Amino acid sequence: MKLGTQLQARDETDFEVWAQLGITHLCQDPAGNPHDWTLDDLLRLRETIESYGLVHDMVQLPLSSRPIEQGQSPDILTAGPDRDRQIDSICNLIRNISRAGIPAAKYNLNIIGIPRTPMEAGRGGAQAEAFRWDLADQSAPPGLAGVLDADTNWERIDYFLERVVPVAEEYRVRLACHPHDPYTPPGYKGVTRVLGTVEGLQKFVMMRESAFHGLNFCQGTVGEMLEDPAREIFDVIRWFGTRGKLFNIHFRNIAGGRLSFRETFPEEGSMDMWESMKAYRACGYPYMFMPDHMPHISGPNERGVAFAFGYGYIRALIQAAEAEHGR
């Protein structure tokens, strides 16, 4: 089990700081649009990362968590005229990721972004993201994708997987898809989010089944799908973990559950993160754990300090779990 980060380095000083904090593995991207990355771009970044004693473990494909209107590959999920070209570009990127010696890539199949309601005060006044269905604009109109029912959404996802999974398998690059964050009722903003439930994620990883097709498993997002995250999360971890479908862990917590939650620091939310870590360890999970969202704290370096807290907490739990179960 590895301590990682997906924050993008502002300059090379960040690599030095992360190495000092005990981070060993990184998700890092070259500058610019991923559709334009060359093999040389990937190799140069990997060499820079390795010069600090770090491992370049993952990149982000041009399928992000932003609303599709702001995305780099919008036609894939709208079935637009450029869909095949965008998928071909991603397949070529997977080949170059492999040639550069990077073993994994994460991505999203997101249309409406990450809906949230106004931020709320957490511990010590830290400001945290929240989602309260009763405060959401439940009549918000559809966007670029229009009205998208579950069957159509699944058809478009399968069209993508049918083409990219064989390439990932041939080039041995693990593809880690992030769940839809958060669960929303069918038809919100015109879209039925099929990766916003545990059942949907289970169906997804069994489509075009492959050892290189799995999840960027955001524990916070999965907790947002559950009525009782404190009780239910362990069975979910075991279901995906024992099937080898966990390729990266966003190790974050929430207070609350389905349709009503606030993001928290990792150790203060509804889910027991120590018991969660032991569940991942018992499944034999070998890859990265990283902070994802953190509450916004006071001070001039609020993001750096908040994430440093997350790194230290995760590193301590990894060490304790490995000591308890044996390395």
Secondary structure, DSSP 8 states (H G I E B T S, - for coil): -EEEE----SSHHHHHHHHHTT--EEE---SS-GGG--HHHHHHHHHHHHTTT-EEEEEE-S--SS-GGG-S-THHHHT-TTHHHHHHHHHHHHHHHHHTT--EEEEE--SS----EEEEE-GGG-EEEEEEGGGS-TT----TT-SB-HHHHHHHHHHHHHHHHHHHHHHT-EEEEE--SS---TTBTTB--TTSSHHHHHHHHHTT--TTEEEEEEHHHHHHT-S-HHHHHHHHHHHHHHTT-EEEEE--EEEEETTEEEEE-TTSSSS-HHHHHHHHHHTT--SEEE-----B-SSTTHHHHHHHHHHHHHHHHHHHHHHHH--
